[in-house]
């Protein structure tokens, strides 16, 4: 897995949006994928609450992009419910993920 350093990721957020779709930027999608990939790997790697708390930091970053930059709360909620459905047997994860609502 390649790691994007903050000095690479942050300038991507400032790229101009596509004119056909205001607010949509391909870089935003890549950064969201990156944050979600890391968050899910934390969830899958560890079965303890500490790894779930660590994953919440990346989920929060993805949420911020969905809501604040893309202005697409429904897409975020769909993604969140999908992730919760996959991890429905991890009770501690479900408890920790309440901060994402």
N, C-alpha and C positions, 0 to 999 in steps of 0.2 A: 504494500500500500504506500503510495507516495504521499508525502506530507506537504501541504501548502503552508508556507510560512506566513505570518501575519503581514509582512511587508509585501507579499505577493497577493494575498487575499483582499486586504483593505483597499488597495487601488482599484481592484475589479469592481467594487461596490460603487465607485464613483463614475464608472463608464456611462456615457449617455444611453438612454433607453431607445429601443427601436421605435421609429416613428409610426409604424403601423399599429403597434400595441403599446400605448403609453404605460409606463411603469414596469414593462416587461423587458428584462435584460437577460441574455443568455448566461452572463456571468453570475447573476443571482441564482439561476437554476443550478449551476455547477457548485456554487458555494453551499446551497441548501443540501444538495446531494452529499457533499463532503461532510457537513456537520451531522447529517442523519446517519451516514455510514459510520462515523466515529462513535456516535451515541449508541447505535445498535450494537456495535462491536463491544462496547463497555457492558451492555446488558447481557449479551451472549457469553462474554468471557467470564464474568464473575456472577456468582449467585448470592452475593451478599449486598446488604443495603448500601455499603460504601460505593460499590461500583455503580449502583443505580443512581446515587446522588451525583457521582461524577458524570454520568450520562445526561442528567438533567441540565447541566450547564450547556451542553451542545444542543440539546432539544430547545432550550430557551433562545439560543442564537438563531436557530432555524425558524423558530416562531417569530422572532423579531423581524426577520427578513420577510416572512410571509405576510405579517400584519402591517408593519410600519413602512416597508418599501414597496411590496407588491400589492398591498391593500386587498388581500384575499384571505379573509378569516375563514371562510367556508372550506377552502382548500386545505388550510392548516388543520381545521377540525376533522376533516375527512382523513388526513394523513395520521393524525393523532389517534383516531378511533381504530384505524387499520393496525397501527403499532400496538395498541392496547389489546386488540383482538388476538394478535399473534402471541402476545405475552400474557394471556388471561389467567394462566396458572401461576404466575409469579406475583403473589399477593403483595410483597414488599414493593415491587416495581409499580404496581397499580396505585399503592398508597403514595409513593413518591411522585408519581406522575400527576397527582391532583394539582400540583403547583402550575401545571401547564395549561389549565383550563382558562 
